[in-house]
Amino acid sequence: MKLFQWILLSAFASGAAWLLAFGPRPHVDARAQGRVVVRYWEKWTGREGQQMEQFVQQFNDTVGREKG
């Protein structure tokens, strides 16, 4: 039983180390050089989601364009 626990722990530790070393990296957008990019997840879908997209687009077209 101890051997099984050791093997299981080693497998999890190896997986965690692999994710830390080779896991997801931040996406760098070529258009974003010298600009601040804010990414967020929105919980709304459907009609509410479309309204949130309009708010974001309005911000991008006004303050976002001005501030970069």
All heavy atoms as TSV, in Angstrom:
chain	resi	resn	atom	element	x	y	z
A	1	MET	N	N	0.817	-1.190	0.000
A	1	MET	CA	C	0.000	0.000	0.000
A	1	MET	C	C	0.864	1.259	0.000
A	1	MET	O	O	0.526	2.223	-0.651
A	1	MET	CB	C	-0.941	-0.038	1.210
A	1	MET	CG	C	-1.996	1.015	1.153
A	1	MET	SD	S	-3.001	0.804	-0.314
A	1	MET	CE	C	-4.501	1.478	0.208
A	2	LYS	N	N	1.962	1.258	0.736
A	2	LYS	CA	C	2.859	2.418	0.771
A	2	LYS	C	C	3.442	2.685	-0.617
A	2	LYS	O	O	3.611	3.832	-0.997
A	2	LYS	CB	C	3.993	2.208	1.780
A	2	LYS	CG	C	3.543	2.222	3.209
A	2	LYS	CD	C	3.350	3.641	3.643
A	2	LYS	CE	C	3.025	3.654	5.133
A	2	LYS	NZ	N	2.773	4.975	5.637
A	3	LEU	N	N	3.772	1.632	-1.345
A	3	LEU	CA	C	4.325	1.794	-2.686
A	3	LEU	C	C	3.312	2.473	-3.598
A	3	LEU	O	O	3.659	3.381	-4.361
A	3	LEU	CB	C	4.737	0.442	-3.260
A	3	LEU	CG	C	5.309	0.472	-4.678
A	3	LEU	CD1	C	6.592	1.286	-4.703
A	3	LEU	CD2	C	5.532	-0.927	-5.187
A	4	PHE	N	N	2.060	2.046	-3.514
A	4	PHE	CA	C	1.006	2.648	-4.331
A	4	PHE	C	C	0.844	4.132	-3.995
A	4	PHE	O	O	0.718	4.964	-4.892
A	4	PHE	CB	C	-0.317	1.913	-4.108
A	4	PHE	CG	C	-1.461	2.530	-4.850
A	4	PHE	CD1	C	-1.569	2.415	-6.232
A	4	PHE	CD2	C	-2.437	3.253	-4.171
A	4	PHE	CE1	C	-2.617	2.995	-6.915
A	4	PHE	CE2	C	-3.482	3.839	-4.850
A	4	PHE	CZ	C	-3.580	3.703	-6.219
A	5	GLN	N	N	0.855	4.479	-2.721
A	5	GLN	CA	C	0.742	5.880	-2.312
A	5	GLN	C	C	1.928	6.689	-2.832
A	5	GLN	O	O	1.762	7.815	-3.295
A	5	GLN	CB	C	0.649	5.993	-0.789
A	5	GLN	CG	C	-0.648	5.476	-0.225
A	5	GLN	CD	C	-0.660	5.477	1.288
A	5	GLN	OE1	O	0.381	5.556	1.929
A	5	GLN	NE2	N	-1.852	5.373	1.864
A	6	TRP	N	N	3.108	6.128	-2.775
A	6	TRP	CA	C	4.303	6.820	-3.244
A	6	TRP	C	C	4.224	7.059	-4.759
A	6	TRP	O	O	4.553	8.138	-5.249
A	6	TRP	CB	C	5.548	6.018	-2.884
A	6	TRP	CG	C	6.803	6.760	-3.195
A	6	TRP	CD1	C	7.432	7.668	-2.428
A	6	TRP	CD2	C	7.564	6.658	-4.407
A	6	TRP	NE1	N	8.539	8.147	-3.060
A	6	TRP	CE2	C	8.644	7.542	-4.292
A	6	TRP	CE3	C	7.441	5.911	-5.566
A	6	TRP	CZ2	C	9.589	7.701	-5.290
A	6	TRP	CZ3	C	8.374	6.073	-6.569
A	6	TRP	CH2	C	9.438	6.958	-6.421
A	7	ILE	N	N	3.775	6.046	-5.483
A	7	ILE	CA	C	3.645	6.172	-6.936
A	7	ILE	C	C	2.594	7.223	-7.284
A	7	ILE	O	O	2.809	8.069	-8.155
A	7	ILE	CB	C	3.298	4.806	-7.581
A	7	ILE	CG1	C	4.490	3.860	-7.475
A	7	ILE	CG2	C	2.872	4.981	-9.038
A	7	ILE	CD1	C	4.194	2.450	-7.898
A	8	LEU	N	N	1.470	7.208	-6.588
A	8	LEU	CA	C	0.412	8.175	-6.827
A	8	LEU	C	C	0.883	9.594	-6.512
A	8	LEU	O	O	0.670	10.521	-7.302
A	8	LEU	CB	C	-0.816	7.822	-5.980
A	8	LEU	CG	C	-2.099	8.567	-6.289
A	8	LEU	CD1	C	-2.537	8.311	-7.722
A	8	LEU	CD2	C	-3.184	8.128	-5.328
A	9	LEU	N	N	1.566	9.772	-5.406
A	9	LEU	CA	C	2.095	11.080	-5.043
A	9	LEU	C	C	3.119	11.561	-6.067
A	9	LEU	O	O	3.121	12.725	-6.465
A	9	LEU	CB	C	2.731	11.023	-3.648
A	9	LEU	CG	C	3.359	12.324	-3.158
A	9	LEU	CD1	C	2.298	13.396	-3.001
A	9	LEU	CD2	C	4.078	12.092	-1.848
A	10	SER	N	N	3.970	10.664	-6.529
A	10	SER	CA	C	4.966	11.014	-7.543
A	10	SER	C	C	4.300	11.434	-8.851
A	10	SER	O	O	4.738	12.381	-9.505
A	10	SER	CB	C	5.894	9.834	-7.810
A	10	SER	OG	O	6.623	9.517	-6.652
A	11	ALA	N	N	3.233	10.752	-9.229
A	11	ALA	CA	C	2.525	11.088	-10.459
A	11	ALA	C	C	1.911	12.481	-10.355
A	11	ALA	O	O	2.023	13.292	-11.282
A	11	ALA	CB	C	1.452	10.046	-10.754
A	12	PHE	N	N	1.277	12.780	-9.234
A	12	PHE	CA	C	0.684	14.113	-9.052
A	12	PHE	C	C	1.755	15.194	-9.002
A	12	PHE	O	O	1.600	16.267	-9.588
A	12	PHE	CB	C	-0.165	14.159	-7.783
A	12	PHE	CG	C	-1.512	13.522	-7.939
A	12	PHE	CD1	C	-1.923	12.557	-7.048
A	12	PHE	CD2	C	-2.363	13.876	-8.970
A	12	PHE	CE1	C	-3.161	11.959	-7.179
A	12	PHE	CE2	C	-3.603	13.287	-9.106
A	12	PHE	CZ	C	-4.013	12.324	-8.210
A	13	ALA	N	N	2.844	14.932	-8.316
A	13	ALA	CA	C	3.928	15.910	-8.218
A	13	ALA	C	C	4.555	16.154	-9.593
A	13	ALA	O	O	4.861	17.299	-9.949
A	13	ALA	CB	C	4.978	15.441	-7.221
A	14	SER	N	N	4.725	15.094	-10.370
A	14	SER	CA	C	5.286	15.245	-11.716
A	14	SER	C	C	4.353	16.058	-12.607
A	14	SER	O	O	4.794	16.925	-13.357
A	14	SER	CB	C	5.518	13.874	-12.353
A	14	SER	OG	O	6.464	13.156	-11.620
A	15	GLY	N	N	3.068	15.797	-12.498
A	15	GLY	CA	C	2.090	16.548	-13.282
A	15	GLY	C	C	2.090	18.019	-12.902
A	15	GLY	O	O	2.046	18.895	-13.769
A	16	ALA	N	N	2.143	18.308	-11.613
A	16	ALA	CA	C	2.170	19.695	-11.156
A	16	ALA	C	C	3.440	20.394	-11.631
A	16	ALA	O	O	3.401	21.541	-12.083
A	16	ALA	CB	C	2.069	19.753	-9.635
A	17	ALA	N	N	4.575	19.718	-11.553
A	17	ALA	CA	C	5.833	20.305	-12.008
A	17	ALA	C	C	5.788	20.567	-13.511
A	17	ALA	O	O	6.257	21.609	-13.978
A	17	ALA	CB	C	6.994	19.380	-11.656
A	18	TRP	N	N	5.208	19.655	-14.262
A	18	TRP	CA	C	5.103	19.842	-15.706
A	18	TRP	C	C	4.236	21.055	-16.021
A	18	TRP	O	O	4.580	21.861	-16.887
A	18	TRP	CB	C	4.518	18.583	-16.355
A	18	TRP	CG	C	4.533	18.667	-17.851
A	18	TRP	CD1	C	5.545	18.292	-18.681
A	18	TRP	CD2	C	3.501	19.195	-18.696
A	18	TRP	NE1	N	5.198	18.549	-19.985
A	18	TRP	CE2	C	3.955	19.101	-20.024
A	18	TRP	CE3	C	2.258	19.720	-18.454
A	18	TRP	CZ2	C	3.181	19.521	-21.099
A	18	TRP	CZ3	C	1.499	20.149	-19.533
A	18	TRP	CH2	C	1.960	20.039	-20.832
A	19	LEU	N	N	3.097	21.197	-15.328
A	19	LEU	CA	C	2.227	22.350	-15.565
A	19	LEU	C	C	2.920	23.662	-15.225
A	19	LEU	O	O	2.762	24.660	-15.924
A	19	LEU	CB	C	0.941	22.224	-14.752
A	19	LEU	CG	C	-0.112	21.286	-15.324
A	19	LEU	CD1	C	-1.277	21.136	-14.353
A	19	LEU	CD2	C	-0.601	21.781	-16.663
A	20	LEU	N	N	3.679	23.674	-14.149
A	20	LEU	CA	C	4.407	24.890	-13.789
A	20	LEU	C	C	5.463	25.247	-14.834
A	20	LEU	O	O	5.672	26.419	-15.146
A	20	LEU	CB	C	5.060	24.737	-12.422
A	20	LEU	CG	C	4.112	24.814	-11.225
A	20	LEU	CD1	C	4.857	24.477	-9.944
A	20	LEU	CD2	C	3.484	26.184	-11.123
A	21	ALA	N	N	6.116	24.238	-15.360
A	21	ALA	CA	C	7.193	24.482	-16.322
A	21	ALA	C	C	6.675	24.778	-17.732
A	21	ALA	O	O	7.190	25.657	-18.418
A	21	ALA	CB	C	8.130	23.282	-16.361
A	22	PHE	N	N	5.645	24.053	-18.171
A	22	PHE	CA	C	5.214	24.133	-19.564
A	22	PHE	C	C	3.746	24.498	-19.735
A	22	PHE	O	O	3.213	24.407	-20.830
A	22	PHE	CB	C	5.455	22.789	-20.272
A	22	PHE	CG	C	6.868	22.323	-20.193
A	22	PHE	CD1	C	7.220	21.266	-19.377
A	22	PHE	CD2	C	7.862	22.964	-20.913
A	22	PHE	CE1	C	8.528	20.835	-19.292
A	22	PHE	CE2	C	9.175	22.538	-20.834
A	22	PHE	CZ	C	9.509	21.474	-20.021
A	23	GLY	N	N	3.091	24.919	-18.671
A	23	GLY	CA	C	1.660	25.204	-18.705
A	23	GLY	C	C	1.311	26.435	-19.514
A	23	GLY	O	O	2.140	26.976	-20.248
A	24	PRO	N	N	0.092	26.883	-19.397
A	24	PRO	CA	C	-0.376	28.023	-20.186
A	24	PRO	C	C	0.478	29.263	-19.973
A	24	PRO	O	O	0.938	29.537	-18.875
A	24	PRO	CB	C	-1.796	28.268	-19.668
A	24	PRO	CG	C	-2.157	27.080	-18.880
A	24	PRO	CD	C	-0.907	26.388	-18.485
A	25	ARG	N	N	0.691	29.981	-21.035
A	25	ARG	CA	C	1.450	31.220	-20.995
A	25	ARG	C	C	0.516	32.359	-21.389
A	25	ARG	O	O	-0.428	32.154	-22.161
A	25	ARG	CB	C	2.630	31.173	-21.982
A	25	ARG	CG	C	3.629	30.092	-21.669
A	25	ARG	CD	C	4.480	30.511	-20.467
A	25	ARG	NE	N	5.521	29.539	-20.220
A	25	ARG	CZ	C	5.608	28.834	-19.108
A	25	ARG	NH1	N	4.734	28.987	-18.172
A	25	ARG	NH2	N	6.573	27.978	-18.937
A	26	PRO	N	N	0.789	33.558	-20.922
A	26	PRO	CA	C	-0.052	34.680	-21.329
A	26	PRO	C	C	0.028	34.898	-22.830
A	26	PRO	O	O	1.098	34.795	-23.420
A	26	PRO	CB	C	0.521	35.881	-20.584
A	26	PRO	CG	C	1.632	35.389	-19.740
A	26	PRO	CD	C	1.832	33.937	-19.993
A	27	HIS	N	N	-1.096	35.179	-23.413
A	27	HIS	CA	C	-1.169	35.430	-24.850
A	27	HIS	C	C	-0.769	36.882	-25.108
A	27	HIS	O	O	-1.336	37.798	-24.543
A	27	HIS	CB	C	-2.583	35.179	-25.356
A	27	HIS	CG	C	-2.769	35.490	-26.798
A	27	HIS	ND1	N	-2.221	34.703	-27.785
A	27	HIS	CD2	C	-3.395	36.494	-27.424
A	27	HIS	CE1	C	-2.530	35.222	-28.956
A	27	HIS	NE2	N	-3.244	36.309	-28.765
A	28	VAL	N	N	0.210	37.079	-25.953
A	28	VAL	CA	C	0.652	38.434	-26.288
A	28	VAL	C	C	0.106	38.773	-27.662
A	28	VAL	O	O	0.429	38.115	-28.647
A	28	VAL	CB	C	2.198	38.535	-26.276
A	28	VAL	CG1	C	2.630	39.924	-26.678
A	28	VAL	CG2	C	2.736	38.160	-24.914
A	29	ASP	N	N	-0.709	39.779	-27.698
A	29	ASP	CA	C	-1.331	40.218	-28.949
A	29	ASP	C	C	-0.438	41.267	-29.596
A	29	ASP	O	O	-0.029	42.225	-28.954
A	29	ASP	CB	C	-2.705	40.798	-28.641
A	29	ASP	CG	C	-3.533	40.992	-29.894
A	29	ASP	OD1	O	-2.974	40.879	-31.006
A	29	ASP	OD2	O	-4.736	41.250	-29.754
A	30	ALA	N	N	-0.125	41.097	-30.867
A	30	ALA	CA	C	0.749	42.041	-31.563
A	30	ALA	C	C	0.139	43.442	-31.601
A	30	ALA	O	O	0.851	44.430	-31.596
A	30	ALA	CB	C	1.018	41.550	-32.985
A	31	ARG	N	N	-1.185	43.519	-31.616
A	31	ARG	CA	C	-1.841	44.825	-31.624
A	31	ARG	C	C	-1.710	45.535	-30.291
A	31	ARG	O	O	-1.944	46.720	-30.195
A	31	ARG	CB	C	-3.322	44.665	-31.941
A	31	ARG	CG	C	-3.587	44.092	-33.308
A	31	ARG	CD	C	-5.042	43.841	-33.491
A	31	ARG	NE	N	-5.469	42.841	-32.497
A	31	ARG	CZ	C	-6.717	42.575	-32.206
A	31	ARG	NH1	N	-7.691	43.212	-32.779
A	31	ARG	NH2	N	-7.008	41.653	-31.312
A	32	ALA	N	N	-1.338	44.813	-29.245
A	32	ALA	CA	C	-1.356	45.368	-27.888
A	32	ALA	C	C	-0.020	45.973	-27.466
A	32	ALA	O	O	0.131	46.345	-26.320
A	32	ALA	CB	C	-1.756	44.281	-26.908
A	33	GLN	N	N	0.940	46.084	-28.361
A	33	GLN	CA	C	2.225	46.648	-27.981
A	33	GLN	C	C	2.044	48.080	-27.502
A	33	GLN	O	O	1.494	48.906	-28.206
A	33	GLN	CB	C	3.207	46.599	-29.152
A	33	GLN	CG	C	3.531	45.205	-29.632
A	33	GLN	CD	C	4.209	44.372	-28.554
A	33	GLN	OE1	O	4.935	44.881	-27.720
A	33	GLN	NE2	N	3.951	43.077	-28.559
A	34	GLY	N	N	2.498	48.360	-26.283
A	34	GLY	CA	C	2.385	49.690	-25.723
A	34	GLY	C	C	0.991	50.034	-25.224
A	34	GLY	O	O	0.704	51.179	-24.933
A	35	ARG	N	N	0.144	49.052	-25.134
A	35	ARG	CA	C	-1.230	49.275	-24.680
A	35	ARG	C	C	-1.537	48.347	-23.515
A	35	ARG	O	O	-0.885	47.340	-23.320
A	35	ARG	CB	C	-2.219	49.031	-25.812
A	35	ARG	CG	C	-1.982	49.930	-27.006
A	35	ARG	CD	C	-2.994	49.715	-28.088
A	35	ARG	NE	N	-4.331	50.124	-27.718
A	35	ARG	CZ	C	-4.816	51.345	-27.911
A	35	ARG	NH1	N	-4.061	52.263	-28.440
A	35	ARG	NH2	N	-6.045	51.637	-27.580
A	36	VAL	N	N	-2.541	48.704	-22.767
A	36	VAL	CA	C	-2.999	47.862	-21.663
A	36	VAL	C	C	-4.159	47.025	-22.177
A	36	VAL	O	O	-5.120	47.561	-22.726
A	36	VAL	CB	C	-3.457	48.718	-20.464
A	36	VAL	CG1	C	-4.035	47.837	-19.376
A	36	VAL	CG2	C	-2.301	49.544	-19.941
A	37	VAL	N	N	-4.068	45.713	-22.002
A	37	VAL	CA	C	-5.132	44.815	-22.431
A	37	VAL	C	C	-5.786	44.250	-21.182
A	37	VAL	O	O	-5.110	43.671	-20.327
A	37	VAL	CB	C	-4.583	43.670	-23.308
A	37	VAL	CG1	C	-5.698	42.696	-23.665
A	37	VAL	CG2	C	-3.935	44.237	-24.549
A	38	VAL	N	N	-7.085	44.433	-21.064
A	38	VAL	CA	C	-7.840	43.905	-19.934
A	38	VAL	C	C	-8.688	42.763	-20.453
A	38	VAL	O	O	-9.505	42.937	-21.356
A	38	VAL	CB	C	-8.741	44.994	-19.301
A	38	VAL	CG1	C	-9.560	44.414	-18.167
A	38	VAL	CG2	C	-7.910	46.167	-18.846
A	39	ARG	N	N	-8.483	41.598	-19.895
A	39	ARG	CA	C	-9.289	40.429	-20.279
A	39	ARG	C	C	-10.090	40.003	-19.055
A	39	ARG	O	O	-9.555	39.938	-17.963
A	39	ARG	CB	C	-8.404	39.283	-20.717
A	39	ARG	CG	C	-7.569	39.582	-21.926
A	39	ARG	CD	C	-6.747	38.360	-22.302
A	39	ARG	NE	N	-5.625	38.683	-23.126
A	39	ARG	CZ	C	-5.691	38.923	-24.436
A	39	ARG	NH1	N	-6.841	38.885	-25.039
A	39	ARG	NH2	N	-4.606	39.204	-25.115
A	40	TYR	N	N	-11.335	39.716	-19.271
A	40	TYR	CA	C	-12.169	39.272	-18.171
A	40	TYR	C	C	-13.191	38.274	-18.677
A	40	TYR	O	O	-13.478	38.197	-19.863
A	40	TYR	CB	C	-12.834	40.454	-17.468
A	40	TYR	CG	C	-14.023	41.032	-18.212
A	40	TYR	CD1	C	-15.306	40.731	-17.804
A	40	TYR	CD2	C	-13.857	41.851	-19.311
A	40	TYR	CE1	C	-16.404	41.243	-18.466
A	40	TYR	CE2	C	-14.938	42.372	-19.979
A	40	TYR	CZ	C	-16.210	42.068	-19.552
A	40	TYR	OH	O	-17.280	42.565	-20.208
A	41	TRP	N	N	-13.728	37.518	-17.750
A	41	TRP	CA	C	-14.751	36.531	-18.072
A	41	TRP	C	C	-16.079	37.094	-17.628
A	41	TRP	O	O	-16.215	37.573	-16.496
A	41	TRP	CB	C	-14.447	35.221	-17.351
A	41	TRP	CG	C	-15.504	34.187	-17.545
A	41	TRP	CD1	C	-15.634	33.360	-18.612
A	41	TRP	CD2	C	-16.582	33.881	-16.653
A	41	TRP	NE1	N	-16.722	32.552	-18.446
A	41	TRP	CE2	C	-17.326	32.853	-17.244
A	41	TRP	CE3	C	-16.984	34.377	-15.435
A	41	TRP	CZ2	C	-18.439	32.313	-16.653
A	41	TRP	CZ3	C	-18.106	33.831	-14.840
A	41	TRP	CH2	C	-18.825	32.808	-15.452
A	42	GLU	N	N	-17.059	37.056	-18.484
A	42	GLU	CA	C	-18.382	37.583	-18.160
A	42	GLU	C	C	-19.358	36.430	-18.014
A	42	GLU	O	O	-19.381	35.517	-18.839
A	42	GLU	CB	C	-18.829	38.541	-19.272
A	42	GLU	CG	C	-20.157	39.192	-19.018
A	42	GLU	CD	C	-20.216	39.936	-17.700
A	42	GLU	OE1	O	-19.404	40.838	-17.466
A	42	GLU	OE2	O	-21.106	39.594	-16.888
A	43	LYS	N	N	-20.141	36.480	-16.979
A	43	LYS	CA	C	-21.079	35.400	-16.682
A	43	LYS	C	C	-22.361	35.473	-17.508
A	43	LYS	O	O	-23.091	34.506	-17.609
A	43	LYS	CB	C	-21.431	35.397	-15.202
A	43	LYS	CG	C	-22.146	36.658	-14.767
A	43	LYS	CD	C	-22.295	36.735	-13.278
A	43	LYS	CE	C	-22.729	38.100	-12.827
A	43	LYS	NZ	N	-21.823	39.178	-13.082
A	44	TRP	N	N	-22.639	36.624	-18.089
A	44	TRP	CA	C	-23.889	36.797	-18.805
A	44	TRP	C	C	-23.818	36.170	-20.198
A	44	TRP	O	O	-22.807	36.194	-20.858
A	44	TRP	CB	C	-24.227	38.275	-18.950
A	44	TRP	CG	C	-24.421	38.967	-17.648
A	44	TRP	CD1	C	-23.585	39.884	-17.099
A	44	TRP	CD2	C	-25.478	38.776	-16.708
A	44	TRP	NE1	N	-24.064	40.291	-15.885
A	44	TRP	CE2	C	-25.233	39.622	-15.615
A	44	TRP	CE3	C	-26.612	37.974	-16.680
A	44	TRP	CZ2	C	-26.070	39.696	-14.520
A	44	TRP	CZ3	C	-27.451	38.047	-15.595
A	44	TRP	CH2	C	-27.184	38.894	-14.536
A	45	THR	N	N	-24.952	35.645	-20.630
A	45	THR	CA	C	-25.083	35.103	-21.988
A	45	THR	C	C	-26.368	35.660	-22.579
A	45	THR	O	O	-27.122	36.361	-21.909
A	45	THR	CB	C	-25.158	33.561	-21.975
A	45	THR	OG1	O	-26.305	33.161	-21.216
A	45	THR	CG2	C	-23.902	32.951	-21.381
A	46	GLY	N	N	-26.599	35.353	-23.819
A	46	GLY	CA	C	-27.839	35.785	-24.455
A	46	GLY	C	C	-27.942	37.297	-24.540
A	46	GLY	O	O	-26.981	37.994	-24.875
A	47	ARG	N	N	-29.131	37.793	-24.235
A	47	ARG	CA	C	-29.404	39.233	-24.340
A	47	ARG	C	C	-28.520	40.048	-23.395
A	47	ARG	O	O	-28.001	41.101	-23.767
A	47	ARG	CB	C	-30.879	39.466	-24.038
A	47	ARG	CG	C	-31.353	40.813	-24.424
A	47	ARG	CD	C	-32.871	40.872	-24.384
A	47	ARG	NE	N	-33.209	42.130	-23.725
A	47	ARG	CZ	C	-34.243	42.321	-22.958
A	47	ARG	NH1	N	-35.081	41.329	-22.728
A	47	ARG	NH2	N	-34.476	43.485	-22.425
A	48	GLU	N	N	-28.354	39.558	-22.172
A	48	GLU	CA	C	-27.508	40.267	-21.207
A	48	GLU	C	C	-26.054	40.301	-21.678
A	48	GLU	O	O	-25.358	41.292	-21.518
A	48	GLU	CB	C	-27.602	39.619	-19.822
A	48	GLU	CG	C	-28.938	39.761	-19.147
A	48	GLU	CD	C	-29.918	38.669	-19.521
A	48	GLU	OE1	O	-29.559	37.773	-20.335
A	48	GLU	OE2	O	-31.044	38.704	-19.010
A	49	GLY	N	N	-25.594	39.198	-22.249
A	49	GLY	CA	C	-24.231	39.140	-22.777
A	49	GLY	C	C	-24.014	40.128	-23.910
A	49	GLY	O	O	-22.970	40.774	-23.995
A	50	GLN	N	N	-25.006	40.246	-24.777
A	50	GLN	CA	C	-24.914	41.218	-25.873
A	50	GLN	C	C	-24.850	42.639	-25.341
A	50	GLN	O	O	-24.113	43.481	-25.861
A	50	GLN	CB	C	-26.099	41.053	-26.816
A	50	GLN	CG	C	-26.068	39.767	-27.604
A	50	GLN	CD	C	-27.347	39.542	-28.386
A	50	GLN	OE1	O	-28.334	40.269	-28.229
A	50	GLN	NE2	N	-27.341	38.523	-29.233
A	51	GLN	N	N	-25.617	42.916	-24.283
A	51	GLN	CA	C	-25.595	44.247	-23.686
A	51	GLN	C	C	-24.218	44.539	-23.082
A	51	GLN	O	O	-23.692	45.644	-23.228
A	51	GLN	CB	C	-26.677	44.361	-22.608
A	51	GLN	CG	C	-26.841	45.755	-22.064
A	51	GLN	CD	C	-27.377	46.722	-23.098
A	51	GLN	OE1	O	-28.291	46.399	-23.838
A	51	GLN	NE2	N	-26.813	47.895	-23.160
A	52	MET	N	N	-23.623	43.544	-22.422
A	52	MET	CA	C	-22.282	43.735	-21.854
A	52	MET	C	C	-21.261	43.978	-22.963
A	52	MET	O	O	-20.361	44.795	-22.805
A	52	MET	CB	C	-21.866	42.529	-21.000
A	52	MET	CG	C	-22.562	42.452	-19.666
A	52	MET	SD	S	-22.374	43.942	-18.649
A	52	MET	CE	C	-20.623	43.991	-18.423
A	53	GLU	N	N	-21.387	43.270	-24.074
A	53	GLU	CA	C	-20.481	43.511	-25.206
A	53	GLU	C	C	-20.613	44.937	-25.716
A	53	GLU	O	O	-19.617	45.556	-26.092
A	53	GLU	CB	C	-20.770	42.513	-26.323
A	53	GLU	CG	C	-20.296	41.111	-26.026
A	53	GLU	CD	C	-20.615	40.135	-27.152
A	53	GLU	OE1	O	-20.891	40.596	-28.280
A	53	GLU	OE2	O	-20.589	38.930	-26.885
A	54	GLN	N	N	-21.835	45.469	-25.713
A	54	GLN	CA	C	-22.038	46.858	-26.136
A	54	GLN	C	C	-21.356	47.822	-25.167
A	54	GLN	O	O	-20.752	48.810	-25.591
A	54	GLN	CB	C	-23.524	47.177	-26.234
A	54	GLN	CG	C	-24.195	46.523	-27.413
A	54	GLN	CD	C	-25.690	46.796	-27.442
A	54	GLN	OE1	O	-26.262	47.378	-26.527
A	54	GLN	NE2	N	-26.331	46.353	-28.521
A	55	PHE	N	N	-21.463	47.549	-23.857
A	55	PHE	CA	C	-20.793	48.399	-22.869
A	55	PHE	C	C	-19.280	48.387	-23.071
A	55	PHE	O	O	-18.632	49.427	-23.037
A	55	PHE	CB	C	-21.102	47.943	-21.439
A	55	PHE	CG	C	-22.514	48.215	-21.000
A	55	PHE	CD1	C	-23.182	47.288	-20.237
A	55	PHE	CD2	C	-23.161	49.390	-21.347
A	55	PHE	CE1	C	-24.477	47.531	-19.807
A	55	PHE	CE2	C	-24.456	49.641	-20.928
A	55	PHE	CZ	C	-25.122	48.702	-20.159
A	56	VAL	N	N	-18.734	47.197	-23.294
A	56	VAL	CA	C	-17.291	47.074	-23.493
A	56	VAL	C	C	-16.872	47.802	-24.767
A	56	VAL	O	O	-15.875	48.530	-24.784
A	56	VAL	CB	C	-16.867	45.584	-23.528
A	56	VAL	CG1	C	-15.428	45.435	-23.982
A	56	VAL	CG2	C	-17.073	44.941	-22.163
A	57	GLN	N	N	-17.637	47.629	-25.835
A	57	GLN	CA	C	-17.303	48.292	-27.096
A	57	GLN	C	C	-17.388	49.807	-26.951
A	57	GLN	O	O	-16.534	50.534	-27.465
A	57	GLN	CB	C	-18.221	47.809	-28.218
A	57	GLN	CG	C	-17.781	48.282	-29.571
A	57	GLN	CD	C	-16.374	47.802	-29.914
A	57	GLN	OE1	O	-16.040	46.639	-29.747
A	57	GLN	NE2	N	-15.541	48.716	-30.366
A	58	GLN	N	N	-18.394	50.289	-26.215
A	58	GLN	CA	C	-18.523	51.727	-25.990
A	58	GLN	C	C	-17.314	52.249	-25.213
A	58	GLN	O	O	-16.761	53.299	-25.532
A	58	GLN	CB	C	-19.807	52.027	-25.230
A	58	GLN	CG	C	-20.034	53.500	-24.996
A	58	GLN	CD	C	-21.296	53.765	-24.197
A	58	GLN	OE1	O	-21.928	52.850	-23.672
A	58	GLN	NE2	N	-21.668	55.027	-24.108
A	59	PHE	N	N	-16.868	51.508	-24.197
A	59	PHE	CA	C	-15.690	51.903	-23.450
A	59	PHE	C	C	-14.467	51.915	-24.356
A	59	PHE	O	O	-13.682	52.865	-24.338
A	59	PHE	CB	C	-15.454	50.957	-22.278
A	59	PHE	CG	C	-14.190	51.237	-21.530
A	59	PHE	CD1	C	-14.149	52.208	-20.539
A	59	PHE	CD2	C	-13.017	50.557	-21.837
A	59	PHE	CE1	C	-12.981	52.489	-19.863
A	59	PHE	CE2	C	-11.843	50.835	-21.170
A	59	PHE	CZ	C	-11.834	51.803	-20.181
A	60	ASN	N	N	-14.291	50.868	-25.148
A	60	ASN	CA	C	-13.135	50.788	-26.042
A	60	ASN	C	C	-13.121	51.939	-27.051
A	60	ASN	O	O	-12.044	52.438	-27.400
A	60	ASN	CB	C	-13.104	49.454	-26.776
A	60	ASN	CG	C	-12.720	48.313	-25.873
A	60	ASN	OD1	O	-12.107	48.500	-24.839
A	60	ASN	ND2	N	-13.109	47.099	-26.258
A	61	ASP	N	N	-14.285	52.343	-27.495
A	61	ASP	CA	C	-14.363	53.422	-28.486
A	61	ASP	C	C	-14.175	54.804	-27.894
A	61	ASP	O	O	-13.886	55.758	-28.622
A	61	ASP	CB	C	-15.710	53.377	-29.204
A	61	ASP	CG	C	-15.841	52.156	-30.110
A	61	ASP	OD1	O	-14.800	51.549	-30.449
A	61	ASP	OD2	O	-16.996	51.803	-30.464
A	62	THR	N	N	-14.313	54.942	-26.585
A	62	THR	CA	C	-14.205	56.261	-25.962
A	62	THR	C	C	-12.968	56.315	-25.059
A	62	THR	O	O	-11.881	56.664	-25.514
A	62	THR	CB	C	-15.475	56.599	-25.164
A	62	THR	OG1	O	-15.709	55.576	-24.188
A	62	THR	CG2	C	-16.689	56.713	-26.076
A	63	VAL	N	N	-13.123	55.944	-23.825
A	63	VAL	CA	C	-12.029	56.037	-22.836
A	63	VAL	C	C	-10.876	55.121	-23.221
A	63	VAL	O	O	-9.709	55.508	-23.119
A	63	VAL	CB	C	-12.552	55.687	-21.428
A	63	VAL	CG1	C	-11.434	55.715	-20.422
A	63	VAL	CG2	C	-13.676	56.619	-21.030
A	64	GLY	N	N	-11.166	53.927	-23.673
A	64	GLY	CA	C	-10.111	52.997	-24.051
A	64	GLY	C	C	-9.240	53.519	-25.165
A	64	GLY	O	O	-8.020	53.396	-25.133
A	65	ARG	N	N	-9.855	54.134	-26.158
A	65	ARG	CA	C	-9.085	54.705	-27.268
A	65	ARG	C	C	-8.245	55.893	-26.783
A	65	ARG	O	O	-7.092	56.060	-27.163
A	65	ARG	CB	C	-10.026	55.152	-28.378
A	65	ARG	CG	C	-9.307	55.622	-29.617
A	65	ARG	CD	C	-10.297	55.941	-30.730
A	65	ARG	NE	N	-11.286	54.900	-30.913
A	65	ARG	CZ	C	-11.181	53.891	-31.788
A	65	ARG	NH1	N	-10.115	53.816	-32.539
A	65	ARG	NH2	N	-12.122	52.985	-31.895
A	66	GLU	N	N	-8.832	56.702	-25.903
A	66	GLU	CA	C	-8.128	57.883	-25.389
A	66	GLU	C	C	-6.947	57.502	-24.501
A	66	GLU	O	O	-5.868	58.067	-24.625
A	66	GLU	CB	C	-9.120	58.733	-24.585
A	66	GLU	CG	C	-8.510	59.950	-23.937
A	66	GLU	CD	C	-9.510	60.666	-23.049
A	66	GLU	OE1	O	-10.704	60.738	-23.410
A	66	GLU	OE2	O	-9.091	61.137	-21.985
A	67	LYS	N	N	-7.154	56.541	-23.615
A	67	LYS	CA	C	-6.113	56.162	-22.644
A	67	LYS	C	C	-5.145	55.115	-23.172
A	67	LYS	O	O	-4.071	54.941	-22.635
A	67	LYS	CB	C	-6.756	55.642	-21.348
A	67	LYS	CG	C	-7.653	56.622	-20.650
A	67	LYS	CD	C	-6.859	57.724	-20.047
A	67	LYS	CE	C	-7.784	58.653	-19.272
A	67	LYS	NZ	N	-7.070	59.711	-18.622
A	68	GLY	N	N	-5.556	54.387	-24.178
A	68	GLY	CA	C	-4.666	53.362	-24.715
A	68	GLY	C	C	-4.685	52.136	-23.880
A	68	GLY	O	O	-3.770	51.410	-23.753
